[in-house]
Each structure stands twice: as structure tokens, then as C-alpha cells.
């Protein structure tokens, strides 16, 4: 694998969080004859409340109004025919606070949740480069809530600055961490408890709620109910700030359980130690009603949750050498470098969408692919895995060197049929213009289509469209 531009690598690590589903299972493999206790519930982002899933995707380094790296968010709205209507939101859009400025990187993070409890999904948009002042302190980074409504996003609010620190766009995840039925926002050290007012202020806060333990860098987090108690839990992947002599970071996985009293202290899942982990996701892979854990790097490491949630035990490892998985395991392919988990096949069990962005083929370096790895009664075995790239029949475009197709992946139920459609991005497509592909065929390339700057009417140069999906 070629040396990766480190600026992109760091951004990918920070943003490759999985889609969390309500469900999970202990680390022993599930029983082969287990039947789903309930359908694998999809987390539907429905910004306009019409019952169809909508897709948000960012181009945080796009030029907007002549301002380089200002950034934008694009939304494809669902319908009975799938994702159709497209709209672009910037800091110059009606109702969106702020102004388009150079290097704001609007869209550097995306989080979906119904924060005010009105039945419409809202979108939290990070702007990692935004510079502003509140309380006499100069701030860097902001988080803007775009409020969902019948017409989509018509208004927004910048969340008030937290504390006296300068940096205000930390890695943030959404879930119901105290079981009161309202969506909360969690970051390292604090949970903002919902519901939120339209002024951006939460109903309360939980202080001292850490996601990891120790002096480590947070890479990615995922949310799901791992023990079936009705509160969401958080699994966070962390690593050392500096690599060792062998070029490894020594990744660690931490588990913070939700409760009626809020988020509990994190514990380390020591059997999940990974040298260079990049992505984490939660979803009910075996249909027992509890969210299972997937950690990705150059393999999928799967741990099944039980009645007490996640516990000790070696994970099941799926590689490209596992029977049923196409291809061959090669160092540096990045199998699972990006993850999304949801029910693609409609069997009531979640499946894994795993990016393989540095896969080589056809004499090309890192054009990239992604895999759909099915869940089942026995969990994930690798059997029936499908792999897609730009060289697959029916997929628009042409595989090229360093496209990194699959560097970011997502799932959306755009037609409301209860089955999720995979979405894969190639942020370095066409010299970092970026693009993303939607696969309505779920486990085939049938009907797949690409969306790029030309489709959206935006500036292509250096935008890295598709580098950020909601966590």
C-alpha cells in the first residue's frame, strides 16, 4: 500500500464511525438455531418527516462562494422511488446561521438525531475550522443544529460554547443514554441531555462522563443498546498519540454503558486490542435483540453481546481469506477501514458494509472496493459476501489509481421498505473532487448511481465530497 497523505488519513479515522442500531449479544458465538426476537431496527434519518429515509453527506473542503475549504452538506431526500430530490446547504443557505468563510470546513462532522423531540430528524453539523468568540474567549470549531421540518432544513442554531476551552467541535455521538426517551449528545467528559430547545440548550447535563480511560486519542465511537435494557451504550476506539517502532498505534476499545442514571464509567475491552483500528460499529448481527460490536482495520473483529452486554472473550475475525469472502487478504487493503451496520437483506438481522479503500486490482494502486457481509442466525460467517467497485458491472464510473472507493460508507432506507441501501464514497475521485454511489439493489449493482459535484451544481476542485457521513 502506498504511503497515505496523512491529513486525509487522520480525518478518515476521526469520522469513520458506524451506524448504531438498537440491538447486540456476549462474546461467544450465537446459537445456530436462534431466531430474531424482533426485526433489526433501522436508524432512519427522516429530515422532512415523510416516512422515507434521507441521506446527508458532506464535502467539508469544498469551495463555496469563492471561499476555499468553506464546506457544504448535501441532502438526498427519500421517496417511494428512493432517493430523489437533492439540496445543498451551506452557511449562506436561508436559515443557516453564520457566514461562508475560508477554511471553516462546514460539514467536518455530521450527527443525526431528533434533538427537540418534534418527530423530525435534526442534523448536527460540525465546522472544525470556524473561528468565533463567546464569553470573551476565542473559539475554534462550532456545532450547528439544522432543525428538521416538513420542508427539510429551514432554520438552524449554533450550540452554545461549552466551558472555557477554545476547541468546540469534539467527536460527538447521539443516543438515549439515560433511557428517558429523548436523544442526548455525548462527547468526552460531558453528556448534553435532551430534549434541546431551539436555542440549542439541553434540558440538563451529565458532567464527567468520559468515553475512554487514559491519555489516548479518540478515533471513532458507535452507539447501540448492547444489553437490551432500553438505554444506549457507547463503544469507543482509541489509540496512542504516537506510533511505535513498528508503525502501530496500539488501539484500545472502551465500553461505556448507559443507565437510568446516565452514562457509566468506561471499561476497556482488553480482548479487542487492535494495532491499527480505524472504525467501530454496533448492530444486531444475529437477531437476538442486542447490539453486537464490529471493529475494523485490516479485518473485521466481531464480538457478540449477551444479557450483560459486551464482556471478555476473543472476537470472531473475518478476513478476505475467510471462506465466502471474495478476494485475498493482503496487508494494507484496509478491509473494514470504514463500517456501517444495518439490515440490508431484510431478514431482520443486521449486515456489515465494510470499506476496502486500498484494495488493488487491474494493475491499479488503491482504486478501492467495499463489501456487504451478511448477518444471520449464527452471526457473521463470511458466507454470501458481495464485493463492489467501480469495475463491477452496472456501477457508473471507472476505477482509477488512488480513488479510495469505500473510504467512507453508509446505509439509508431511501424508499422506506425496511431494507437499507449501501452508500459508498470515493473522496479522492477525480483529484480529490470526490463522489458517492448509492446501491438500491442492496446486494447487487442493479440501479446504482453516482452523485458528484456536477449532479449537485457545486465546485468540484478539492471538495472531497463523500468524506463525511453521519455517525
N, C-alpha and C positions, 0 to 999 in steps of 0.2 A: 504494500500500500504506500503511495507517495506521502511525503510529509504534508499534513493538512495545514492550511492557513489557520493559525492559532486563534485569531479573532473570531472566525466563524465557529471553530470547534468549541470555544467557551460558550458562545451564545447557544449553540445546539444543546450542549449539556444542560444549561440552565433552563431550557424551555421544553425539553422532551419529557413532559410528564404524561402519564397515561390517563385515559378516560376512566373515571371511577364509577362502578355500578353498585347498586345496593345488593349485596350478597357475599361468598367466600369460603373456607374449610381448613385442622391440624396438619402437620406436615407429612403424615402418612398418606399414601395414595388412596383415593376414594374407592369404595366398593364398586365392582364392575356392574352390579345389577341395580345401582342406585338410580332412582327416578327423580326428575326435577320436582322440588317441593313447590315451586312457583316459577313462572316464566322469568327468564333473565331480563330484568328490567332495564330499559334503555334510559340513559340520561338525555332527555330531549331538550335542546336549546330552541325554544319557540319564542322568538322575539316579538312577533305580532299576534300571538295567541290564536292562530287559525287552526291549530292541531297538527301542523306539519313541522318537522324539524328544519331548522335553519342552520346555515354554515357560516361562521365567521373565520376569517383568515387575514393575516396582517402582512404588510410589506413595510417593515419599520425603517428601512434605509432608502425609501423611495423619495424622489424629488417631487415636491408639491409646490405649485405656485412659484417655481424657480428657486425654492429653498431646498438645498441638498440634505438628504438624510432626515427630512421632516417626518415622513412616515404617514401611512394611512391604514385603515381597516376596510376590507371588502366583505359584504354580506350577500350570500346567495339564499334567497327565501324559498322555502319548500312549497309544494303544491301537490295536488292529486297526480300530477305528471312528473313529480320530482322537483329538483332544484331548478328554478327558472329565473325569476326576477333577480337582478343584480344591482347593488347600490354601493357606492364608495363613501366612506365617512372620514373626514379629516378635521383638524381643528379650525377649519374655515366653514364647516358644514353648519347649517341652521340648527341652533340649539346646543351645539357642542361648545363648551367653554374653552377659552384660550385663544391662541393665535398660531398660525403656521410659522414656525421659526426653524432656522438651520440647526440640524443635529438634535432636534427634540426626540427623534425616534419614537414617535407616536405609534403604539402597537408592539412595543418591545415585549410586553406580556399581555395575555388575554385570559380572563376567567369568566365563566358563565354561572349565573345563579339568580334566583328571584329574590333580590335583596330586600325589597319593600313589601313582599308578600301580596302583590296585587294580581298574581296569576300570569304575569308576563315575565319572561326571562330577561334579565338585565345583563349587560356586558361591562366588565371591569377592564379598562384599557390602561396599561402602563405606558409611560413615556419616560424612558430611562435617562434621557438627556435633557429633559425640561429643567430650566433654571427659574426659580421663583422665590419669593420672600413671604414668610408668615411669622408673626410674633417677633419680628426684628431679626430673624435668623434666615440666612440664605440657604435655600433648599435645592437639592439636585434630585430629579426624578419625581414624577407625580402619578397618581392613580385617579382616573376619571371614570365615573359610572355613567354609561349611556343607558337611560331608562327605557325598557321595552314598553310597547303600547300598540294599539290597533294598527298604526301606520309604521310600525318599526320604531326606530330611534328618532325622537323629536326633541329630546332635551337631555341634558347631562349635568353632572355635578362633580367637581373635583373634591375628593376626600380630604378632609382637614389633615394638616400635618400631624404626625404622631411624635410626641416628645420633643426633645431639643436637637435631635440628630439631623444632619444635613440630608442624608440619603433617604428618599421617601418612596422607592419603588422596589421593595423586597419581594422575594418569591412568596406568592400568596396563593392559598387554596381555599375553596369554598366547600361547606358541608354543614350538616346539623350536628354539632359536636356536643350539645347538651340535651338533645332529644326533645326540644320544646316545639318542634315543627317549623322553626324558622331557620333560614340559611344564615350561616355565620362566615366570617372571613378570618382565616388563621395565617399567621406569619410567625417566624421565630421570636418568641418572647411575649406574644400577645394574641388574644382572640377577640375580634370585634363581634359582639353578639347581636344577631338580628332580632326583630326587623329594623331596617335602616329607614331614617327619614329622608325626604327628598333634599335635605340639606347635607346629606352624606354622613350624618352622625348615627352611631349604632345605639341600640337600646341599652347596651351595657358593654363592659369589657372584662376579660379574664386576663390578669397580669401574670407574668412568669410562666406562661405556657410555652415551653420550649419544644422544638421538633426534633432536635438532636442533642447529644451529650458530648461535650468535649470541644476542643479547639479545632474544628473541621470546617470545610467549605460545603455548604448545601448545594447539591447538584439538581435534584428533582424530588417532587413529592406526589403522592397519589392518595385519593380519598375513597373510602368504601366502608361498609358495615361488615367487618370480618367475623364478628361473633353473633350476629343476629339479634342484638339487644335493642335495635331501633335508634342507636346513635352512631354517627360516623366516626371512623378511626383514620389516622394518617400514618402512612409509611413514607419515610424519607431516606433518600440515598445521599450519603455524604462522602467526602474524601479529604485526604490531606491536602494542604495548600501547595506542597511541592512534591514532585515525583521522586522515587528512589533511584538507586544506581541502575536499576533495570528498566527504568522508564515507566514504572507503575505508580499509581496514586494511592493504592491501598483503600479501596472503597469499603464503607460500612453502611449497614442498613439499620435504621431505627424505627421503632413502632410506638406510637402514642395513641392510646385508646380513648375514645370519647366515653362520657358517662353523664348521668343526670347532674353531676356537679361540675361538668366541663371536661376539658382535655386533661388527661393524666400525664404524669412524667414519662418521658420516653425511655424505652429499654432497647438495648442493642440485640438484634437477631444475629448472634455470632456465627451460626451455620450459614449465613448468607454472605459472608465475606467475599468480595469480588475485587480483582486487581484494578480493573478499569471500567467499572459500571457506569452507564450513561443514562439509563431510563428505567422507570419503575411504573407499574400499573396494577390496578386491582379490578377484579371481576369474577363472577361466579362461573368458573370453568366447568364444574361438574354438576351443577343444578341442585345443590343441597341448600341453597338459600343463604350462603355466606360468601363473602368476597375472598378470593384466593389471590396470591401475590405472584407477580411476574417481574423479574429483574432482567434487564437486557444489557448486553455489551457485545461480545462475540459469540454469545449463546443465550438461550432462554433458560433462566433458573426459576422453577415453578415450585411454590410451597402452598399446600392446601390447608385452609383454616378449619378449625373444629369448633366445638361448642365454647371453648375458651379463647377463640381467636387464633392468632398465629403464635407458634411456640417453637421449641427446639426440634431439630431434625434436618437432615440433609435434603436439599431440594432436588426435584427431578430436573435433569438437564436435557434440553432439546437442542441439537445442533443440526447443521446441514448434512451431517453424516448419519443422523437418525433415520431408520427405515421409514419411508413415506414422505420424507422431506426432499424435494428436488435439489440438485446441486451437490457441491462438495464443500466440506468445512476447510476454510483457508484462513490463515492468520490475517487479521486486518480487514476482513469483509464487513465487519460491523453488523452481524446478524442480531437484530434486536436493539440497534443503536437508537431507534425510535420505536415507541409502542403505543398501541391503542387497543382497548379490550371492550367487546360488546357482542351482542348476538347477531352475527352476520347471516347464519344459515336458517334462523327461525325455529330452532329445535328447543328453545328455552334454556340453552346453555351458552355462555359467552365464548367467543372465539378471540384469537390473538391476531392482530395485524402488526407485523414486525418489519420495520425498515431494514434494508441491507444496502446502505448507500454507497459502500465502497466495493461492491461486487464488480469484478472484472469479467468481461466476456467479449467475444468477437474481436479480440485484439485491442480492445479499448481499456483504458485505465479509469476505473470508478464511474462508469455510467450509472450503476445502481439499479436495484430492484426492490420489491417488497413481497412479503409472504403473508398469506392468510392461513393460519394454523388452527384447525378446528378444536373446540372443546368437545366433551362427550361424557357419557356415563362414567367412564374411567378417567375423566380428566383429559389432559392433553397427552397424546401419544406420538404425534407427528404424522400419523396416518391421514391421508387425504389433503395434505398441504398443497396449496397452489401458489405459484410464484409468478409475478408480473413485472415487466419492464417496458421500456419504450420500444423494444424489439418484438414484443408479443403481438400476435395477430389481432388487429382491431383496436390497438392502442394508438392514439394520434401521436405524431412527432417522430423523432429519430434519436436513437441512443447515441450519445456523444461523450467524448472524454470529459471526466470531471463534472458531469451533470449532477451527481449525487441524488439521483432519483430515489426517494424513500428516506431522505434525511429527516423528514417530518411526516407523520401520518396521523390520521384522524378517522372518526366514524360519525355518520349523520344519517338519520332516518328521514330523508327529504320527502318521501311520498307517504309517510305515515302508516306503513303497513306492518310496523313492528319489527322489521329486519333492517339492520344497519348497512349502509353503503360505505365501503372503504374509500378514503381520500388519501392520495399520496402526493407529496410535493418534491420538486427538484429546485431548491433555492439557487443553485448555480447554473441553471439552464440559461443558455444564450448570454454567457459572460456576466452571470450574476443578476440578470433580469428576473429570473425565477418564474415558476409557473406551478400549477397544481392540477391534478387529474381526479375526476370523480368516476367511480365504478358502480353504476346502478345494477350491473349483473351480479354483484356481490362476490361470487366465486368464479366469475368469468369476465372477459373483457367486453362482453356484449354491451353496447350502448355507452361505452366510456367516452368521456370528452375532457378536453383540456381547457383551462382558463389562464390567460396571461394578460399582460398589460394591454394588448390590442383589444381584447374582449371587454376589459374594464374601462378603456379610454384613459389610461394613466401613463405616466412616463416610465419606460422600461429600465433605463440605464441604472444599474447598481441597486435596484429595488429589493432584491432577494424576496420576491413575492412567494409566500408559502413557507417561509422560515418559522412562522409562529402560528400555531392553532391554539384554541382554548385548552386549558388543562381541566 
